Amino acid sequence: MPNVAPPADLLPPELLVKLERLELVTRKIFRGRMKGDRRSKRKGQSVEFADFRNYAPGDDLRQLDWNLYARLEKLIIKLFLEEEDLHFYALIDASRSMDFGLPTKLDYARQLTAALGYVGLARGDRVRVETLGQGARARTPVLRGRTQLPRLLGQLQAIQPGEAAPLAEGVKNFCLRNRGRGIVLLLSDLMDKTGYEAALRYFVSHEMDAYVIHLLSPEELDPDVRGDLKLVDVEDGDEAEITVSAPLLARYQQTLHGFTRGVQEFCTRRGLHYLLANTAHPIDDVVGRHLRRRGLVR
């Protein structure tokens, strides 16, 4: 495979070295459209022996073990581990609220998607990047192989903040566009006045391993502000004048903790993976430690 030099801001060389040792994994059994580079839990046709079972009408006669038949006079089928491709989807929230922090939450989502997308491309997986603002039929291309890395990075760099799609509508449209199996990552700050519950329920009935990556900036996790302020909602322009004091900040921390804990419990009860990601944390730490611990990579 040819080496591709990606933009250093998304995939610096030191990060690429760490990503080379990883692969994406899924807990669910799925059928890929092509033979890939990974071992499936499903039995099929390959070169690595897995098990025997008795012949059943309709089985491929080429898989019969004639040596066993000669000894036992029984028709026995040889089973092999099958190798398959994996589908990896990244669904990115590109709303105005994601254009906050340094790096912005959207920039962090881009880099995290670039890192995991590269892991998938390097292993021959199918990779697709979409945003919440895409309509039900507005598909982006599926990428496969290391040579597609420039296209992946180009797609990510083209994503700009400003999409106004509600969270639930965006996830619903994604599920309508993509009926396959595999892994889906939702990268969002979950800041939607209508809530997150309806959106995440769409993943429950989908045959994918769903990961909710909850992105918040250090300023949102631990705001360092005092005095009289005017707050303006970047999504709809709503304004509120407040006086920031120590008791108000304590109440904010309680509310934030309750919100993130609620999302985590909601996901856990429904078989979804949840990760609260501080955008100040290095990408390699999120991928190599936190997402490895949750079973997305190994």
Buried (B, 14 or more C-beta within 10 A) or exposed (E): EEEBEBEEEBBBEEBBEBBEEBBBBBEEEBEBEEBBEBEBEEBBBBEEEBEEEEBEEEEEEEBBBEEBEEEEEEBBBBBBBBBBBBBBBBBBBBBBBBBBBEBBBBBBBBBBBBBBBBBBBBBBBBBBBBBBBBEEEEEBEBBBBBEBBBBBBEBBEEBEBEBEBBBBBBBBBBBEBBEBBBBBBBBBBBBBEEEBEBBBBBBEEBEBBBBBBBBBBBBBBEBEEEEEEEEEEBEEEEEEEEEBEEEEBEEBEEEBEEEBEEBBEBBEEEEBBBBBBBBBEEBBEBBBEBBBEEEBBE
